[in-house]
Amino acid sequence: MKRRVGPILLCVIVAVALLSLAWTPFDVAAIDIVHRLQPPSAGHPLGTDQLGRDMLSMLMAGARPPLGVAALALIIGLAGGVPLGLLAAARPGWVDELVARCCDILFAFPAILLALLVIAVLGPGAIHSGLAIGLFNVPVFARVTRASARGIWARDFILAARLAGKGRVLISIEHILPNVAGPLITQATLQLSLGILAEASLSFLGLGAQPPVASWGRMVADAQTLIASAPGLVLFPGLAIVVTVFAINLSGETLRERIAPEAGL
Amino acid sequence: MKPLEIEHLSVRYGETVALDDVCLSVAAGEIVALVGPSGSGKSTLAAAAMDLLPVEAIEQGVVRVEGTDIRTLPEKQLRALRGARVGIVFQEPATALNPALTIGRQIGEVLALHSDLKRAEIAAEVDRLLAEVGLTLSAKRFPHTLSGGQRQRVAIAMAIAARPPLLLADEPTASLDPVAQAEIARLLQSLVRRRGMGLLLVTHDLALADRIADRIVALDQGRLGEHGPERTDVPPRVPSGRGEPLLMLERVTRTYPIRRGRVAALTEVSLLLAHGETLAVIGASGSGKSTLARIALGLEAPDDGRVTLGGRDWSFARGAGLRAMRRRVQAVFQDPAASFDPRQTVGRIVAEPLHLLGPIPAAEREAKVAEALAQVGLPADAAQRLPQAFSGGQRQRIAIARALILRPELILFDEALSALDPALRAEIIALLLRLQTELGLTYLLIAHDMDLVRCMADRVLVLREGRAVALGPVRQLFDRPTDPYLAALLASAE
């Protein structure tokens, strides 16, 4: 049971986000000033916000940007970082040095500053924040892949593969990649939850998904002045962020135990 | 009161019985060797003597250290007992020592914990202990500046620092080269005699047990046997006929870059290996054996000199020509655990060299795998399982099957049998000799086990610090060693 909590919770969150594409109790774009800041009732289980929008509908739809942006950033990080890390491990010498030093340069910037820089160039928006966060994921995955892969390259079974006439590319795909999957999964779940947090931060600053699209981070920002009179407006989206990050971390642990139980070796 | 008394000890892990009603005692000044194949319960017994068994183990029986039943002691007193009353020496000194602290500090820590000595007295005692284990170096040295043998001496100094009545040594010489092995064995023996300690020596090296132990106790599947395990007889070696030269190294030199300049791993080594012959390469660790192996296999290029296989030079081979050369050599490596991709089935592992043949139909591939497995005496259904499901000896058979599948002419064995216990080793030697006769194979043997060299090799090459110091027929070199280094190597194995 303990192992299922994370995945079930995460599935529910994703399902709700997908459901909101087709249906929400109320239209999130429908502003109804007359019924603003209503307490929870039968019609609005979580009440309404400062513009009279249904909080439950906002929370459902607000899940889409963080999940989508974090997933996009993860895909960019994996697609860029893993091949780079494999390449660096397969070619010790100047190629390895180059990859390692490029990673160091990217790491020298604080992640959120780098994201702000990218958005300053590209302009705000959900896709752009995904690109910005994904850019920072690339060196993270490159570094993890390189470190684990170097250990695998030193093993005798790689000598056996070379004796079988296999080249660096084939060995990287057939032998190295499956054996670095464990640490990569661990890192992927970490980056996914960091991505959720980063998207929330960017949205909070108004640089993420733009109105009228709902997003947890901006819901917190918009309601921050009302925290004394209507604490629920800040509390619910904040709680949603925390629960999502928690669910991802738990799922990561389950996934690692299932797929790569020997990853700790 | 004996240092160690074990009465009717049984240990189970779930349904698996690790130890079954074992009784054993070690008297003061006595060396008891505990021998047995891997998985026989040796390590479980050693762990039980320290009450260090994992929590899921179910124990029954009595373990007394100097008359105290350790299983009834609270954790705090147990910790005191482990350092003060029982000293332990592990297999791998490299991991037993903390790389960040000087050796003097590490020995001193044991004294500070388990004796009433003052600071100044501790420094003097550390120097005395270093001298006692035969080290003349400064206590301010760090572990990485020492050789394997020296590190093991430091580990022994730590183990005996608190003057424990009982010493536990778990394969204390397994990771050392033969010269250091012999020295450590002598040191342990003299320490036990001088201090009147009891020593429980856990090993699968029967020769070591024979040499220093007063009593040998054999464990087999968790039960005590009366005698040591019977050695399987190895068929006498029939000298192979000399054929055409297959592998030739001419004045091969290989250096590696270090922080300042380069260090030579091989210097002007030449050798000639004929079809059907077995050549052994021996030497202490660091003598260049592994470099020689990689160069002979064409995995690494020499800086200078020529390496040819069947008359073709590795360094000029490209494309189809290189693949044709690759098909003629295969190798079996030392550590059966590291020589397989843990995520591939045995079938995929054994089939890997078939890559050199280009794409072939699945049915043909399976037939070849089944044939190779049958040749090494493994069932065909082994192909579907993961290598982790097999024992050490079976894994080495899998490695041999992988080396055989392409029908190569030359197979290199890089310390391939040293991780096996004696009974298994004899089995594998018999298998290799049979395969050599049946398939006309040529063997290049990298070894540090002199018995193995004696029963398998026709000729032997002795390497010392990258130079060939002797090359000739085994019988001639081993019976009348003219080179002092070879004589030392041989003496250490006696």
Interface residues (C-beta under 8 A of the other chain):
Chain A: R155 D156 F157 L159 A160 A161 R162 L163 A164 G165 K166 L170 E174 H175 P178 N179 E262
Chain B: R294 L297 L299 L322 R323 R326 V329 Q330 A331 F333 Q334 D335 A338 S339 F340 D341 P342 R343 I349 E352 P353 L354 H355 L356 R402
